[in-house]
Amino acid sequence: MKTKVILIMLMPLLIIGEMAFSQAKLTARSSSVIVSGSSTMHDWSMKATKVSVNGDFTIVDGSLKKINSATVKIEAKSLKSHQDSDLMDERTYKTINAEKFPLITFEYLNTVSTNVTGNSGTIKVNGNLTIAGVTKPTDLILSVTTLANGDLQIKGTEKILLTSHKIKPPSFMAGAIKVADQISIAFDVILKK
């Protein structure tokens, strides 16, 4: 009987503790991934139209405290030119060998540093970025915000070199137009339970 009384007294604390500290599996409610770069002729950009994001996070008092796992997958052939250029799209797919390697992926490995106070802050993570079948360790600085409805917004921009993934920057018109080696990947993802 004494044990029952103690359990009944502790029950509210257990419930409150569970509400304050929880592990949540989140998926993308919305996502925007823009790849951009330059060439000897003009700047260019492409938007990924098929992106999936899944992750497991520790949330304390509505604030992100820890990333336990996360994976981002982008269908390579979902990259579409902002100039609505089928020619540019096809050249991009050929350059990254989208037929053989249909997915661009980022897989979270570990957290390097965390600076989150209240509902927002930054987290530096390390993971494996795979493009055209070549995987490279990549650091990302994530700007994280817990929204009023409990969703989690993650934003950031990362610059990479095509050659680091063994991709030769393409050139056209007998080399008169050359794409720069460095590209930028900007992302803005909202995750929901």
N, C-alpha and C positions, 0 to 999 in steps of 0.2 A: 504494500500500500504506500509505503514511504517513497519507493522508487517512482510510482505513478504520479505522486504529488510533485516530485522534483521534475519529472519529464513535462508535466503540464505547465509548471512554472517556467521551464527553459524553452518551451515551444515558441513563444513570441520572439525570443532572442535568436533562435535558429532561423525563423522565417525572415526576420530583419537582416540577419547576416547573409542569407541566401540572396536577398534582394540587393544588398550593397555590393556583393562580390559574386560575379557570375562569369561563366565561360560561355561565349556565344559563337555559334557558327553563322557566318554572314555571307550573303551573296549580293551581286550587283543589282541595285534598283535602276541605276543609270550609269553610263560610262561615256567618257569622251577621251579618245586617244588620237593625238595629232602628231604626225611625223613630218618634219620640215627640214629643208636644207637650201643650198644655193648651187648655182652653176655659173659658168662664164657668161650665160645669157640672161638669166633671171632667177629670183628666188622661187621655190616651189613648196607645196605642202599637200599632204594626203591625210584623210581621216579614215580610221578603222571603223567599219560598220558592224563587225561581229566580234565582240569582246566578252569573255566570261571571266569573272573574278570570284574566287571562293577562298574563305579563310576562317580560321579559328582564333578568337581573340579573348583576352581576359579584360573584363570591364568592371571597374570599381566605382561605385557611386555615380554611374553614368559616364565615367571618363575612361578612355582607353589606357590601360596600364601595360599590356603585354601582347605581342603578336606571337601566337603559338605555331601557326602555319598559315601560308598564303600562296596561292597560285593564280597567275594571270595567263590567259590563252587568247591569242588574237589569230583569227583566220587570215593568213597572208593575202589571199585573194579578195579579202574584204577591204583592203586599202584602196581608197578611191581618191583620185585627184580633185582638188578644190576647183580646178579649171575645167572639170568635167571632160578630161582628155583620155579617151580610150587608148590612144597611142602611148601616153605616159604610163597609164596603168599596166599595159602589156609589157612595156620595157621594165617596169619595176618588178613585175612577177618573174620575168626572165632573169633579171639581175640577182634576185634573192632565191631563185630556183624553187618557186612556189609549187610547182608540180610535184617535185620530189620531197619538199619540206613544207607541208601545207600550214604548219603552225609556227607562230612566233610565241615564245613562252618566257615567263619570269617566274622562278620558284624561289620563295623566301628560304634563307638558310639560318640567319641569326640577326640579332639586333646589336648594332655597334654602339649606339648611344640614344638616350631618351631625354627629351626636355619638354614634358607635357605638364602643364599646370591647369587645373580646372578642366574646362571643356576643349582646350586647344593647345597646340604645341607642335614640335617637330620630333621625328624619330628617324635616325639614320639606320638603314638596314643593308645587309649584304645578301645577295642571292645569285642564282645562275640565270643569265640571260642567253637564250638560244635563238639565233637567227640563221637561216639557211643551213641548219644542221650543225652549226658551230656554237658551242657553249662556252661562255666566258663569265668569270666572277664579276659582279657589278654592284657598286654601292649606289643606293638611292636615298635621297633626303625627302622624307614624306612630311607634308604639312597635314596634320590631322585635326579634325574638328568633330565633336559630338554635337549633332543638331538637336533642336528642341524636341523633335519627335522620336529621338533615340537612334536615328540613323547615323552612320559614321561616314564623313566625307574625307577622302584622301586625295591630295593634289601634289603635283611636283613636275619638275622638268629635268631631264638628264641628257647630256651630250655624249655621243659615242662616235667612234670612228668605224666606218664600214670595213676598212682593212683589218680591224681587230677581229672581225668575224670572217676573215678571208674572202670578203666581197670586194671585187675590183670596182671602184667607182666608174660608172658607165660614161662613155663619150659617144658623140654622134657627129654626123656630117664630117667624116674623116678627121675627127679630133677637134673640130672648130668649137664644139660645145662640150664642156667637161663638167661633170657633177662633182662637187666638192666632197672630200672624204668624210668630213664631220657632218653629222645630222643631229637633230634635236627631237626628243620624244617628250611631249607634254601630255600629262594625264590628269583627269579629274573624275573620280569614281565615287558614287554614293552607295554605301553598303547597307543592307537591311537584314533583319533577322528572318 
